[in-house]
């Protein structure tokens, strides 16, 4: 197992080892970009640390007991977890290895000859394995520490980075995105720290207008954390991507800069009047930046969100990630305006929203934010993400187009106005307002939002390949309505089960299976309300015995040495056939209510008999599979791939690839095993050849093909599937437009 890897040796496929940030830095370094030297403490070391220190069990006991919608409980219990990690000693051997690598980050043979060696300043950055991916940015979810110097400070920062995997915001975000906490690992990047004279953020597509011919850069003097935090009003430059010409500039009022004191601490230094309104970047620096970021976008072949620093005339790239917040142009809503705005600021996330003002002066006040409110604050921070997801809109005093509030609002798809200067003073608690995120205006009262005609169509409709979403809860369906999707390719009923707080076996033990049926029918129906006339595929329950341990009734679950290859999926459902029958009854109940577009798919199938028996149980509840209801199977095992012809002959409407399990079972790899996780790849030729075989067979029998595994949101996998002629691709919401852009 590799404990430590130098950035120069990291490849783009090393995300399971180096995390998203580390893999991106390694890829850029190898491509010749100006990336500061450094190394990565691998994600597997973190996993080994919590296991050998005997703190893993306690961490996950606390984690599995959290009600993520209870803000106070979420904050309290995640803080407990972080304290456990930070207060646990590092093994001596690991500490020695980390310190040795640290001493070599800025090695200078000449100085060492004269015994003038001095420990360098470094940046210590978290790099989660679910971060900076093409399908989910997870931006700002983990910690970064700058100006770190000395062995003790370094080792403490490493533990704090590990602990930040369990901030309230990170835990909530993973849960909402459907990522398994147990599969989320974190690496730590240690890089030579460049003390910047200027720093900033660049979007290679205009994030406000989605104009692909424009680059937007924001910059400040000193270090760059003032931009994302929104505490400094940055310079704003709009650059023509083809020529590098500055099309538009707005010079911010920069009252201070973050820099390093003589003692090595990060400080806020007030700027003199001569610098407050001085342009940060000279024209030749803007051009040099433009040349670099265009090359970065060309390298990744996708729009990028890039952090840069400038020191001694050189431009360094310190981070890049795919922009996951680009949307197709939304329906052109407008406001029936008869009044003057009471506030003006910068348009940060487009759209219109109504709501009741809730002013947040302190993090402790977040609990008062309810669904549908407008969150008003000086500036948001990552700890507010939980509450931001509940809000209809965001309004801030501070910030620019690349600040935290702007980035997160665009990802959530909610209107946002930043930089109003005094929203927290002008607006009153519980005041009803209308937020115009498209034009950066706020109006008193609830104005009428006028929508276009419903019969507008979009260009992607001409494509034969359908783009669907993965949608497990009604709240996600509410967000999905703006994307004009072709349906839902996967509803995992486990999410509704988790929300209910009751394990299916509890309903079985108590003889209350009708309650289980009603709960599922209610939740699925609320999702279906947003997808009328479009196919919706519901996966029957696939709960493994080591999952959802906090649910009522879960204490009776058997212990298995290898739950991933154990009693779950259809093999379990056929043994507990009353639970499966209750799930099928929920589908019948929905069909009786007019939701004839709701279909079913069977997970983890390995033989035809499992399909035949499942269909028979559905007939017993009064529905004829395929004829009355779309009835399909998940392709998650080599067995299901090899018997695909027999499955088609038995009679199915569709198949859907579950790439997570398919990859693990084809390669014989537990992707959570620190010794072999780096070998896990959905793009392995063996996996791709089996998928190709399945698609070809299904075409022969007229069976529809789809994918609902996480890999469907990856551009590389999507390109392969489009080439093979798949019928539909199901993706996370923030990957919809990225995948649509392929065809």
C-alpha positions in Angstrom: 0.0 0.0 0.0 1.3 3.4 -0.9 1.3 5.7 2.1 2.6 8.8 0.3 2.8 9.7 -3.4 4.5 12.7 -4.9 2.2 14.9 -7.1 4.5 14.3 -10.1 3.7 10.6 -9.9 -0.1 10.9 -9.6 -2.4 10.1 -12.6 -5.9 11.1 -13.3 -7.3 7.6 -12.5 -5.8 7.8 -9.0 -8.9 9.5 -7.5 -9.5 6.5 -5.1 -6.0 7.0 -3.8 -5.3 10.7 -4.0 -8.8 12.1 -4.0 -10.3 14.4 -6.6 -8.1 17.4 -5.8 -4.9 15.3 -5.6 -5.7 13.5 -8.9 -6.3 16.8 -10.7 -3.1 18.3 -9.4 -1.1 15.3 -10.5 -2.7 15.3 -14.0 -2.0 19.0 -14.4 1.6 18.6 -13.2 2.2 15.8 -15.7 0.6 17.9 -18.5 3.2 20.6 -17.9 1.1 23.2 -16.0 2.7 25.4 -13.4 1.7 23.5 -10.2 3.6 23.8 -6.9 5.5 20.7 -5.8 4.1 18.5 -3.1 2.9 15.1 -2.1 -0.4 13.3 -1.1 -1.0 11.2 2.0 -3.3 8.6 0.5 -7.0 8.0 1.3 -6.1 4.5 2.3 -3.9 5.8 5.2 -6.9 7.6 6.6 -8.9 4.4 6.5 -6.1 2.4 8.1 -5.7 5.1 10.8 -9.3 5.0 12.0 -9.3 1.2 11.9 -6.1 0.6 13.7 -6.7 3.3 16.3 -10.0 1.5 17.0 -12.1 4.7 16.5 -14.0 3.6 13.3 -16.8 1.8 15.1 -17.5 4.7 17.4 -17.4 7.2 14.4 -20.0 5.2 12.5 -22.2 4.6 15.5 -22.5 8.3 15.9 -22.8 8.9 12.2 -25.6 6.4 11.7 -27.6 7.8 14.6 -27.8 11.4 13.1 -31.1 12.8 11.8 -29.5 15.0 9.1 -32.6 17.3 8.9 -32.1 18.2 12.6 -29.6 21.0 12.3 -28.7 21.1 16.0 -28.2 17.4 16.3 -26.2 17.3 13.0 -23.8 20.0 14.3 -23.4 18.4 17.8 -22.7 14.8 16.6 -20.4 15.7 13.7 -18.4 17.8 16.1 -18.1 14.8 18.4 -16.7 12.8 15.5 -14.1 15.4 14.6 -12.9 15.6 18.2 -12.4 11.9 18.3 -10.1 12.0 15.2 -8.2 15.1 16.2 -7.5 13.8 19.7 -6.2 10.5 18.5 -2.4 10.2 18.2 -0.8 9.3 14.9 1.3 6.2 14.8 5.0 7.1 15.1 6.0 5.4 11.9 3.4 7.3 9.9 4.3 10.6 11.5 8.0 10.0 10.6 7.1 9.3 6.9 5.0 12.4 6.6 7.6 14.6 8.2 10.4 13.2 5.9 8.3 14.0 2.8 7.5 17.4 4.2 11.2 18.2 4.6 11.8 17.3 0.9 9.0 19.5 -0.5 11.4 22.5 -1.0 14.7 20.7 -0.9 17.7 23.0 -1.6 21.0 21.1 -1.8 23.1 24.3 -1.7 21.6 25.5 1.6 21.9 22.1 3.1 25.6 22.0 2.5 26.0 25.0 4.7 23.5 23.6 7.3 21.1 26.4 6.5 18.1 24.1 5.9 14.8 25.6 6.9 11.5 23.9 7.0 9.2 25.3 4.3 5.7 26.8 4.5 3.2 24.5 3.0 -0.5 24.4 2.2 -2.4 21.4 3.6 -5.5 20.6 1.6 -8.2 18.0 2.0 -8.8 15.8 -1.0 -11.9 13.6 -0.6 -12.5 10.7 -3.0 -15.9 12.1 -3.8 -14.6 15.7 -4.4 -13.9 17.6 -7.6 -15.5 14.8 -9.7 -17.2 15.4 -13.1 -20.5 14.5 -11.6 -20.3 16.3 -8.2 -18.1 19.1 -7.1 -18.4 18.8 -3.3 -16.8 22.3 -3.3 -15.9 23.7 0.1 -17.0 20.6 2.0 -13.5 19.9 3.5 -10.8 22.0 5.0 -7.6 23.7 3.7 -4.9 25.1 5.9 -2.4 27.7 4.6 1.0 28.9 5.9 1.6 25.7 7.8 5.2 25.4 9.1 6.9 22.9 11.4 6.3 19.3 12.2 3.7 19.7 14.9 1.6 22.1 12.9 1.8 19.9 9.9 0.7 16.7 11.7 -2.1 18.6 13.5 -3.3 20.0 10.1 -3.4 16.5 8.6 -5.7 15.3 11.3 -7.9 18.3 11.0 -8.2 17.6 7.2 -9.2 14.0 8.0 -11.7 15.3 10.6 -13.2 17.6 8.0 -14.7 14.6 6.2 -17.2 14.8 9.0 -18.2 18.4 9.1 -22.0 18.9 9.3 -22.0 20.3 5.8 -20.0 17.3 4.3 -22.2 14.7 6.0 -25.4 16.4 4.9 -24.2 17.0 1.4 -23.1 13.3 0.9 -26.4 12.1 2.3 -28.4 14.4 -0.1 -26.2 13.3 -3.1 -26.7 9.6 -2.3 -23.0 8.9 -1.4 -22.4 6.2 1.2 -20.5 7.6 4.2 -18.6 4.3 4.6 -17.3 4.7 1.1 -16.2 8.3 1.4 -12.4 8.5 2.1 -10.1 11.5 2.3 -6.5 12.0 1.2 -4.4 15.0 2.2 -2.4 17.2 -0.3 0.7 18.9 1.1 2.1 21.5 -1.3 4.8 24.1 -1.2 3.0 27.3 -0.3 3.4 30.1 -2.8 3.1 33.4 -0.9 1.0 35.2 -3.5 1.0 38.9 -4.3 -2.3 38.4 -6.1 -4.8 35.5 -6.2 -8.1 34.7 -7.7 -10.7 32.3 -9.2 -11.4 31.8 -12.9 -14.5 30.2 -14.6 -13.7 29.2 -18.2 -17.4 29.7 -19.0 -19.4 32.7 -17.8 -21.2 31.2 -14.8 -24.0 33.9 -14.9 -24.9 33.7 -18.5 -23.5 30.2 -19.5 -21.7 32.0 -22.4 -19.0 29.5 -23.5 -17.1 32.3 -25.4 -16.4 34.2 -22.2 -14.0 33.7 -19.2 -14.8 35.3 -15.9 -11.9 36.0 -13.5 -12.0 37.6 -10.1 -8.9 38.7 -8.3 -7.7 40.3 -5.0 -4.3 41.4 -3.6 -2.5 38.9 -1.3 -4.0 35.4 -0.8 -7.2 34.3 -2.3 -9.4 33.1 0.6 -11.2 36.5 0.7 -12.8 35.8 -2.6 -14.5 32.5 -1.8 -15.4 33.7 1.7 -16.9 36.9 0.2 -15.2 39.1 2.7 -13.3 41.0 0.0 -15.0 42.7 -2.9 -12.8 41.4 -5.8 -12.0 42.9 -9.2 -14.3 41.3 -11.8 -13.0 40.7 -15.4 -14.9 39.3 -18.3 -12.5 38.0 -21.0 -13.1 37.0 -24.6 -12.0 33.3 -24.7 -10.8 33.5 -28.3 -8.7 36.6 -28.1 -7.9 37.2 -24.5 -9.3 40.8 -24.8 -10.9 42.2 -21.6 -14.5 42.9 -22.6 -15.7 44.2 -19.2 -14.1 45.0 -15.9 -15.4 46.1 -12.5 -12.8 47.2 -9.9 -13.8 46.1 -6.4 -13.3 48.2 -3.2 -10.7 46.1 -1.5 -10.4 47.3 2.1 -7.8 44.7 3.2 -5.7 41.7 1.9 -4.9 38.3 3.5 -1.1 37.9 3.8 1.5 36.3 6.1 3.0 38.1 9.1 6.6 38.0 10.0 5.8 35.3 12.5 4.2 33.1 9.9 0.5 33.6 10.7 -2.2 34.5 8.2 -3.4 38.0 8.9 -5.8 40.6 7.5 -3.7 43.6 6.4 -5.6 46.9 5.8 -4.9 48.4 2.4 -4.0 52.0 1.9 -6.4 54.3 0.0 -4.1 54.0 -3.0 -4.6 50.3 -3.2 -8.3 49.9 -2.2 -9.6 50.8 -5.6 -6.5 49.9 -7.6 -6.9 47.4 -10.4 -5.4 44.1 -9.1 -4.1 42.5 -12.4 -2.1 44.2 -15.0 -3.1 43.6 -18.6 -0.1 41.4 -19.3 -1.0 39.3 -16.2 -4.5 38.9 -17.4 -3.2 37.7 -20.8 -0.8 35.3 -19.1 -3.7 33.9 -17.0 -5.9 33.6 -20.1 -3.3 31.6 -22.0 -3.0 29.1 -19.0 -6.7 28.6 -18.3 -7.6 28.1 -22.0 -5.0 25.3 -22.1 -6.4 23.8 -18.8 -9.9 23.7 -20.3 -8.6 22.2 -23.6 -6.8 19.6 -21.6 -9.9 18.5 -19.7 -12.2 19.1 -22.6 -14.8 20.6 -20.2 -15.3 24.0 -18.5 -13.2 24.5 -15.4 -13.4 26.3 -12.1 -9.7 27.3 -11.5 -7.9 28.8 -8.5 -4.7 30.7 -9.3 -2.0 32.7 -7.6 0.5 35.2 -9.0 4.0 35.6 -7.4 7.1 37.2 -8.9 5.3 37.5 -12.2 4.5 33.8 -12.5 1.0 32.4 -12.6 0.5 29.2 -10.6 -2.5 26.9 -10.9 -3.3 25.6 -7.4 -6.6 23.8 -8.1 -9.0 23.0 -10.9 -12.3 21.2 -10.9 -15.1 20.7 -13.5 -17.9 23.2 -13.3 -20.9 21.2 -12.3 -23.3 24.1 -12.1 -23.8 24.9 -15.7 -27.4 24.6 -16.8 -29.2 24.7 -20.1 -31.0 28.0 -20.4 -34.0 27.8 -18.1 -37.5 28.7 -19.1 -37.5 32.5 -19.6 -39.5 33.5 -16.6 -40.1 37.2 -16.0 -41.5 39.4 -13.3 -44.6 41.5 -13.4 -42.7 44.6 -12.1 -44.7 47.7 -11.0 -42.3 48.8 -8.2 -38.7 49.9 -7.7 -36.3 47.4 -6.2 -35.4 47.9 -2.5 -32.0 46.4 -3.0 -29.5 45.9 -5.8 -26.4 43.7 -6.0 -24.6 41.3 -8.3 -26.6 38.6 -10.1 -25.0 35.4 -8.8 -27.5 32.6 -9.6 -30.3 33.2 -12.1 -34.0 32.8 -11.6 -36.8 34.3 -9.5 -38.1 33.3 -6.1 -40.6 34.4 -3.4 -40.2 34.0 0.3 -40.1 35.2 3.8 -36.9 36.8 5.0 -34.8 35.1 7.7 -31.7 37.1 8.7 -28.7 35.1 9.9 -26.2 37.1 12.0 -24.7 34.0 13.7 -24.4 30.3 12.8 -26.5 29.5 15.8 -29.5 31.1 14.2 -29.6 28.7 11.2 -32.3 26.5 12.8 -34.9 29.2 12.0 -34.5 28.6 8.2 -37.5 26.6 7.0 -38.3 25.3 3.5 -39.2 28.2 1.3 -37.6 31.0 3.3 -35.1 33.5 1.8 -31.8 33.3 3.7 -30.3 36.8 4.2 -26.8 37.1 5.7 -23.6 39.0 5.5 -21.9 36.1 3.6 -22.6 32.4 3.6 -19.9 29.9 4.6 -19.7 26.1 4.1 -21.3 25.5 7.5 -24.5 27.1 6.1 -25.0 24.6 3.3 -27.5 22.5 5.2 -29.8 25.5 5.6 -29.1 26.9 2.2 -30.6 23.8 0.6 -33.9 24.6 2.4 -34.1 28.2 1.2 -35.9 29.5 -1.9 -33.2 32.1 -2.5 -30.1 33.7 -1.0 -29.3 37.4 -0.5 -25.9 38.6 1.0 -24.2 41.9 1.9 -20.8 40.8 0.5 -19.3 38.7 -2.2 -18.7 38.4 -6.0 -19.6 36.0 -8.7 -17.1 33.4 -7.4 -17.9 33.6 -3.7 -19.3 30.7 -1.7 -22.9 31.9 -1.8 -22.8 32.3 -5.6 -21.2 28.9 -6.3 -23.4 26.9 -3.9 -26.6 28.7 -5.1 -25.8 27.8 -8.7 -25.2 24.2 -7.7 -28.5 24.1 -5.8 -30.3 25.9 -8.7 -31.7 28.6 -6.5 -31.7 32.4 -7.2 -29.0 34.4 -5.5 -28.1 38.1 -5.2 -24.7 38.9 -3.6 -22.8 42.1 -2.8 -25.9 44.2 -1.9 -23.8 46.0 0.9 -26.7 46.3 3.4 -29.3 43.6 2.9 -29.1 42.6 6.6 -29.9 46.2 7.5 -32.6 47.1 4.9 -34.6 43.8 5.1 -36.7 42.9 8.1 -37.3 39.5 9.7 -40.3 37.7 8.1 -40.7 40.4 5.4 -42.1 38.9 2.2 -39.8 39.6 -0.8 -39.2 38.7 -4.4 -35.6 37.8 -5.4 -34.5 38.4 -9.0 -31.2 36.4 -9.3 -31.1 37.0 -13.0 -30.7 40.8 -12.7 -29.4 41.2 -9.1 -32.5 42.9 -7.7 -34.7 42.4 -4.6 -38.3 43.7 -4.4 -40.7 44.2 -1.5 -43.7 41.8 -1.5 -44.5 38.9 -3.7 -44.5 39.8 -7.4 -46.1 37.6 -10.0 -43.7 35.4 -11.8 -44.7 34.9 -15.5 -43.7 31.7 -17.2 -43.5 31.0 -20.9 -45.8 28.6 -22.7 -45.5 25.0 -21.7 -45.1 23.8 -25.3 -41.5 25.1 -25.7 -39.1 22.3 -26.7 -35.3 22.1 -26.4 -32.7 20.9 -28.9 -31.8 17.8 -26.9 -35.3 16.4 -27.7 -34.1 15.6 -31.2 -31.6 13.1 -29.8 -32.5 9.4 -29.7 -30.7 9.0 -26.4 -32.8 10.0 -23.4 -31.3 11.7 -20.4 -33.0 10.8 -17.1 -32.2 11.5 -13.5 -31.5 9.5 -10.4 -34.2 10.7 -8.0 -34.7 9.1 -4.6 -36.8 11.7 -2.7 -39.6 14.1 -3.5 -37.3 17.1 -2.7 -34.9 16.1 -5.5 -37.9 15.7 -7.9 -38.9 19.3 -7.0 -35.4 20.5 -8.1 -35.5 18.3 -11.2 -38.5 20.0 -12.8 -36.4 22.8 -14.3 -34.2 20.3 -16.3 -36.9 19.0 -18.8 -35.7 15.4 -18.2 -36.9 12.3 -20.1 -37.9 10.5 -16.9 -36.4 8.9 -13.8 -34.0 6.0 -14.4 -33.6 5.1 -10.7 -35.6 5.5 -7.5 -33.8 3.7 -4.6 -36.6 3.0 -2.1 -33.9 2.8 0.6 -33.9 6.6 0.9 -37.6 6.7 1.7 -37.2 3.8 4.1 -34.4 5.7 5.9 -36.6 8.8 6.1 -39.4 6.7 7.6 -37.0 5.5 10.3 -38.4 1.9 10.1 -36.6 -1.1 8.6 -38.8 -3.2 6.3 -38.3 -6.2 8.6 -40.0 -4.2 11.4 -43.2 -3.9 9.3 -42.9 -7.7 8.6 -42.5 -8.6 12.3 -45.4 -6.3 13.4 -47.7 -7.4 10.6 -48.0 -3.9 9.3 -46.9 -4.4 5.7 -49.8 -2.2 4.4 -48.2 0.7 6.2 -45.0 -0.1 4.3 -46.9 -0.2 1.1 -48.6 3.1 1.8 -45.3 4.8 2.8 -43.7 3.8 -0.5 -46.7 4.7 -2.7 -46.9 8.1 -1.1 -43.2 8.9 -1.6 -43.0 7.5 -5.2 -46.2 9.3 -6.1 -44.8 12.7 -5.0 -41.9 12.1 -7.3 -44.1 10.9 -10.1 -46.1 14.2 -9.9 -43.2 15.9 -11.5 -42.7 13.4 -14.3 -46.2 12.9 -15.7 -46.2 10.8 -18.9 -42.5 9.9 -18.5 -41.0 6.6 -17.5 -40.1 6.2 -13.8 -38.2 3.0 -12.8 -38.3 2.0 -9.1 -35.7 -0.5 -7.8 -37.1 -2.9 -5.3 -35.3 -2.8 -1.9 -31.6 -3.7 -1.8 -30.6 -3.2 1.8 -27.5 -5.0 2.9 -27.2 -6.3 6.4 -24.5 -3.8 7.5 -26.6 -0.8 6.3 -29.2 1.4 8.0 -28.4 0.0 11.5 -30.1 2.9 13.2 -33.6 2.0 11.8 -36.2 0.5 14.0 -36.0 -3.3 13.6 -32.5 -3.3 12.2 -31.1 -4.9 15.4 -32.4 -8.3 14.2 -30.3 -8.2 11.0 -27.8 -11.1 10.8 -24.0 -10.4 10.8 -22.3 -11.2 7.5 -18.5 -11.3 6.9 -19.0 -9.9 3.3 -22.4 -8.2 3.0 -21.6 -6.9 -0.5 -21.7 -10.5 -1.8 -24.3 -11.6 0.8 -28.0 -11.5 1.6 -29.4 -8.6 -0.4 -31.1 -7.7 -3.6 -33.6 -10.1 -5.2 -32.0 -13.1 -3.4 -33.2 -11.6 -0.1 -36.5 -10.3 -1.4 -37.5 -13.8 -2.7 -36.9 -15.2 0.8 -38.8 -12.4 2.4 -41.4 -12.5 -0.3 -44.0 -10.7 1.8 -41.8 -7.5 1.8 -41.4 -7.8 -2.0 -45.2 -8.3 -2.4 -45.8 -5.2 -0.3 -43.4 -3.2 -2.7 -45.3 -4.5 -5.7 -48.6 -3.6 -4.1 -47.2 0.0 -3.9 -46.7 0.0 -7.6 -50.2 -1.4 -8.2 -51.6 1.3 -5.8 -49.9 4.0 -7.9 -51.2 2.5 -11.2 -54.8 2.6 -9.8 -54.2 6.3 -9.0 -53.2 6.9 -12.7 -49.4 6.7 -12.4 -49.2 4.1 -15.2 -45.7 5.3 -16.0 -44.1 3.8 -12.9 -42.1 0.6 -13.6 -40.1 -1.8 -11.5 -36.5 -3.2 -11.7 -35.0 -6.1 -9.9 -31.6 -5.7 -8.3 -28.6 -8.1 -8.1 -30.1 -10.8 -10.2 -28.0 -13.8 -11.2 -30.4 -16.3 -12.8 -33.6 -16.6 -14.8 -35.4 -18.3 -12.0 -35.1 -15.1 -9.9 -36.8 -13.2 -12.7 -39.5 -15.8 -13.2 -40.4 -15.9 -9.5 -40.4 -12.1 -9.2 -42.8 -11.8 -12.1 -45.1 -14.5 -10.6 -45.3 -12.5 -7.3 -46.2 -9.4 -9.3 -49.0 -11.3 -11.0 -50.3 -12.4 -7.6 -50.8 -8.7 -6.7 -52.8 -8.2 -9.9 -50.3 -6.7 -12.4 -49.0 -8.4 -15.5 -45.2 -7.7 -15.9 -44.2 -6.1 -19.1 -47.8 -5.9 -20.4 -49.3 -3.8 -17.5 -46.1 -2.3 -16.1 -42.5 -1.8 -17.3 -40.5 -4.6 -15.7 -36.8 -4.8 -15.9 -33.6 -6.0 -14.2 -30.4 -4.4 -12.9 -27.3 -5.7 -14.6 -24.8 -5.8 -11.7 -23.1 -9.2 -11.9 -21.1 -11.1 -14.6 -23.8 -13.8 -14.4 -26.6 -11.4 -15.5 -24.4 -10.3 -18.4 -23.7 -13.8 -19.6 -27.3 -14.9 -19.4 -28.8 -11.7 -21.0 -30.3 -13.6 -23.9 -32.1 -15.9 -21.6 -33.4 -13.0 -19.5 -34.7 -11.2 -22.6 -36.4 -14.4 -23.8 -38.1 -14.8 -20.4 -39.6 -11.3 -21.0 -38.4 -8.0 -19.7 -39.1 -4.4 -20.7 -35.6 -3.0 -20.0 -32.2 -3.5 -18.3 -30.2 -0.9 -16.4 -26.5 -1.2 -15.6 -25.6 -0.8 -11.9 -21.9 -0.1 -12.5 -20.7 0.1 -8.9 -21.5 -3.5 -8.2 -20.8 -4.7 -11.7 -17.3 -3.3 -11.6 -16.6 -4.9 -8.2 -17.9 -8.3 -9.2 -16.2 -8.3 -12.6 -12.8 -7.3 -11.2 -13.1 -9.1 -7.9 -12.4 -5.8 -6.1 -13.9 -4.4 -2.9 -13.4 -0.7 -3.7 -13.4 0.0 0.1 -10.3 -2.2 0.6 -7.4 0.2 1.0 -4.9 -2.3 -0.5 -6.7 -2.6 -3.8 -9.1 0.4 -4.2 -6.7 2.0 -6.7 -7.4 -0.9 -9.1 -11.1 -0.2 -9.2 -12.2 1.3 -12.5 -15.5 1.2 -14.3 -13.6 1.8 -17.6 -11.7 -1.5 -17.3 -11.9 -3.4 -20.7 -13.6 -6.4 -19.1 -16.4 -4.2 -17.7 -16.9 -2.4 -21.0 -16.9 -5.6 -23.1 -19.6 -7.1 -20.9 -21.7 -3.9 -21.2 -21.2 -3.9 -25.0 -22.4 -7.6 -25.1 -25.5 -6.8 -23.1 -26.5 -3.7 -25.2 -26.1 -5.8 -28.4 -28.2 -8.6 -27.1 -30.9 -6.3 -25.9 -31.1 -4.6 -29.3 -31.8 -8.0 -30.8 -34.8 -8.6 -28.6 -36.1 -5.0 -28.5 -35.3 -4.5 -24.8 -34.5 -0.9 -23.8 -31.1 -0.3 -22.3 -30.0 2.2 -19.6 -27.5 3.0 -16.9 -28.2 4.2 -13.4 -24.9 3.6 -11.7 -22.7 6.4 -10.6 -20.5 6.0 -13.7 -23.4 7.3 -15.9 -22.6 10.8 -14.8 -19.0 10.4 -16.0 -18.2 11.9 -19.4 -15.8 9.1 -20.3 -18.4 6.3 -19.6 -21.2 8.3 -21.2 -19.1 8.7 -24.4 -18.6 4.9 -24.5 -22.3 4.2 -24.0 -23.4 6.7 -26.6 -21.1 5.0 -29.1 -22.6 1.6 -28.2 -26.1 2.9 -28.8 -27.6 2.9 -25.3 -31.2 4.1 -25.1 -31.0 6.3 -22.0 -28.5 7.5 -19.4 -29.6 8.3 -15.8 -27.4 10.9 -14.1 -27.3 13.1 -11.0 -28.9 16.5 -11.5 -25.7 18.5 -11.6 -24.4 16.3 -14.4 -27.5 16.6 -16.7 -26.2 19.3 -19.0 -22.7 17.9 -19.1 -24.0 14.6 -20.4 -26.5 16.3 -22.8 -23.6 18.2 -24.3 -22.3 14.9 -25.8 -25.2 14.6 -28.3 
